[in-house]
């Protein structure tokens, strides 16, 4: 195990420990017993198959979206537009699925996924183009395009597509649904978890291989570390930026698979529930490592469902505070670890 990997593990561990301590202090201040709260959360999630299934269901879109963001972050592109990108892609995915499921049957799934992927990728092309041609910060453009994407989808839904008195598309046929985990094991009975979870795991393994075992992955990381030096070494940095944005944005659309084909059967405005923003924290905590994203996404999935489970004891917003403290802790602790463990300035 390399010294840098050990430093990353140490940084993440200390960040989580710091977060637990700070959250415990907050619970004590408001008159709650931290041991009782954490005990209830753990028992509700890991003590039942339903709770574990719900945590996996909530972790699945975070893994997928986190992988899309990691591709951008590895190239030092701070993409904050995943919320808009995944909604655009999922909306198109649902629209295609509903209109073609009668004709294509089960084959509508790959066709709809491809359509959603392409649309999200094209949406990511805009900030990539502006950065390459005009030097416009991707932070600004991706933030603004979130609002445009959500407003556009909202308009199309309400004016042309939505089922009466709702803000959702028509429901796809039951025959093109992805199997639930409860279909495989009764342990997960009643849970929304579905086979998309295993797809997310395979995607993470594939992305890890791309990042660390291929020339393309090396070039991405090289551009992220030092674009100027990479350019002198013959790396086409603009091409890396373009493809990172295109593919990264496209991957975020796959979040829709979990909801549309595995859960509800339609696109619904607000279905993402800020997944695109939460995935930023998931990716940063994992240090952009695809395998690490699996574990950090699961942590956030546990906190998400656990927040509902302990809602009778404390406000579920406490778990949002926990998530925020994780981000702040990783930023603070990471700097300390670099100075005292890796001896960096």
N, C-alpha and C positions, 0 to 999 in steps of 0.2 A: 504494500500500500504506500503510495507516494506521500511525501510530506504535505503537499498541497491538499490532497484528498483528506488526510487526517485533520488538517486545519479546517476544512469545510465541515466535516462531521463535528468537530469541536465547536465551531461557530454556531451551527444549527442547534446542537444540544444545549449550549449555554443560553441561546436565545429562547428556547422553549422553557428552560428552567427559570430564566428571568421573568418570562411572561406568566408562568404559573405562580411565582412568588408575588408579582405585582397584582395579578387578578385576585389572589387570596387576600391580600391586604385590602383591596377594594371591597370584597365580600365581607370582611370583618368590619370595615367602616360602616357598611349599611346594615350591620347586625345579623349577618348570615354566617353559618358554619361552613368553611371551605371544604372540609372533609365530607360533610353531608352532601354538598352540591356535586363535588367531583364523583363521589360514590354513586349517587343517583344517576349521573350522566353515564358513567361506565356501565352500570348494571342495565340501564335501559337500552343502551346500544349493543353491548356484547352479551347481555344476558338472554336475549331473545333473537331468534332468526329474523323476525320482522324488523327489529331495530337495526341489526347488522345489514340487512338488505336495503333498508332506507338510507343508511350511511353510504353504502356502495352506489346506490342510485344517485345520490347527491354528489358523490365524488367523481362519477363518470364524466359529466360534462366539464368538470374542472380539469381533469387529466387531459382531455382532448383540447380544450381551449388553451391550457397551459403549454401544451406541446407546440401549438401554433405560435404562441407568443415567444417561446424559447428560441424558435428559429430566428425570429427578429432580434431578440435580445442578444443572442450569440454573435450577431453581426453588429452589435451596438446600436440597434435601431429600437428606440423606445416606443413601441406601438401601443397606444392607449385606445385604439379604435376597435378592439375586438368585440365590444358590445354591439356596435353598429354592423360590423362585418358578419358576425354570426347570425344576427337577425335578418339581414338581407339574404344570406344564403339559406337559412332555414325557411324563410317565407317562400322563396322560389322552389325549394325542395318540396314543400307541402303542396304548392300549387301544381307542380308537375305530377306529383304522386296521385293527387286526386283526379286530375284530368286524364291520366293514362292508365290507371290501375285496372280499368275494365278491359283494356286492350293488351296490356303487357303481363298482367298477373304479377307473379313474384319478381319478374325481371324489372318491374318498375322501380324497385329499390335501388339498384346500381345506377339506373338512368336518372332518377331524382337526385341521388347523392352527387352524381357528376354535374348536374345542372346547378345545384346549390354551391358546389365547390367552385365552379367557374365564376358564378356571380360574385361570391365573396372575394375571389382572387382579383376580379376586375375592380371591385370596390377598393381593394388594397393597392391597385395599380396607381390610383390617383395621387395619394401621398408619396408613393415611391417616385413617380414622375416629377412631382414638384420638388422633391429633395434633390434628385439627380440634376434636373435642368435649371432649377431656380435657387437651390440651396435653402429651401424653406424647411424649417424644423418639422420633423414628423410628429413631434409632440403636439404642436398647435393644430396641424391639419387633421390628425386622427381624432383629436378631441372634438373638433368642430364637425367632422363627418359622422360622428355618433348621432348628433342631433338631426342631421340631414337624413340619415338612414332610417331612424326611428319615425321621423315625421313622414317620410315617403311611404314606408310600410303602413303606417296608420292611415294615411290618405287612401292608398289603394284598397286597404281592407274595408274601410267604412263606405267608400264611394262605389266600389265595384264588386267586391268579392265576399265580404263577411256574411255569415248566416244571420238571419234577422235578429235584431236586438242583441247582437254579440260583436266582439272584435276578434273573430277567428275564422279560419277557412273551413271548407267542408271537410267532413271526416273521411279518411281513406277506408277501403274495404278491410274487414277483419282478416281476410286471407293473406294480406301482405304485411301483417304485423310480425315483428321479431319476437321470438319466444322469450318468455320471462324466466328468471331463475327458478321461480316456484314451479314451472313446468318440468324442471329437471330434478328438483329436490323440494319436498314439502316443508323443509326447514324454513324456507323463505316465504311461506304462505302468506298472502296478503300484501307482500312488498311490491314496490314498483320496479325493483331492480330487474334488468333484462340483459340479454346477450351482448348488448353494446358495451358493457363493462369489459368483457374479454377482448372485444375489438380495440378498446382504448389501451389495454395492456399490451397487445401486439403492436399497436401503433407506437407506443412508447419504446418498446424494444427496437423496433425498426428505426426510429428517430435516433436512438442511442448509437446504433450501428452507423448511421449516416454521419452523425456529429464526430465520432471518435475513430471510425475505421475507414473512412473514405477521403479522397482528395478534396471533394467538394466540402465536406465538413471541416477539414483543415483550413480551407480557404475562408470559410465563413468565420471561424474563430480567429483567424489571422486578421481579417478585416475588422473584426470587433476589437481586437487588442490594439492594432495600429494600422489604420487604413493607408497612411502615407508610406510606411515601410512596405506594406503589402503591394502597393502600386509599383514600387521600385523593383520588387521581386517578381513582377510580371502578372500579379493577380488583377483581374479585371474587376475592380471594386464596384463600379456602377452596375455591372451585371449581377454581382453578388447581392447588392442592395435590392435590385429589381426582383430577382427570383426569390429572395428571402421574404420580401413583402408579399409577393404573389402567392407563394406556396403557404406561407404562414397564415395569411388571411383566409386562404382557401380551406385550410385545416380547421379553422374556427367554425366553419359552416357545419362540420360534422357533429357539432353539439346537437343539431336538430335531429339527428338520427335517434338519439336517446329519447327525445320527447315525442317526436312525430311517429316513428315506426315502433318504438318500444313502450310508449306510455299512453298518450292521449289520442293519437291518430290525426292530429291537425296542428296547424300553427296557430298560436294564440298570442296576441299582443301582450308583452310583458312576461312571456314564458321564461325568458332568460334570467330574470330576477337579479340583474347585475353580475351575472357569471363572468362577463368579460372583464369586469374590474376586479372581482375576487381572484380570478385566475392570475392577475398580475402579482398579487401577494403570494399565491401558490408557487409561481415560477421563481420569484425572487428568493423565497425561502429555500427552494431546492437548488439554488445556484445555477439555474438553467439546465440542470441535468435531467434528462428524460426519465430515468429510473427514479431519481429523487422526487420528481413531480408526482409519481404514483403515490408515494407515501405522504407527501404534504397535502395532496388533494384529498386523500383518505382522512387525514387529520381534520381538514376543514369540513369534510362531509360529516364526520363524527360531531364536530362542534355545531354544524348546522342543524342536524337532526337532534342532537343532544340539547340544543337550546330550546327546542320545542318540548323535549321530555322533562326539562327542569323548569318549565314555564310556570308551574304552580308554586315553585319555591322562590324563584327570582325572575325578574324580567328577562326575556330571551335576548334582549339587547346586550346583556352581559357577555354573551358569546361573540357579539360583534366587537365589543371592547377587547376581548381576548385576541381576536383576529388582528385588530389594529395594533395591539401591543406586540404581537409577533413581528409585524413589519418594522416597527420602531426598534425593537430589540435586535433584530438581525442587522439593521444598519449600524447600530451602536456597537454591538459585540463584534461584528465582522472587522471593524476598524481596529479594535483592541487586539484581536487575534492576529491580524496582519502585522501589527507593530511588535508585539511581544513574542509571538510564536514563529512567524515567518521572517521577522526582523526587517519588515519593509517600512519605509518612511511614510 
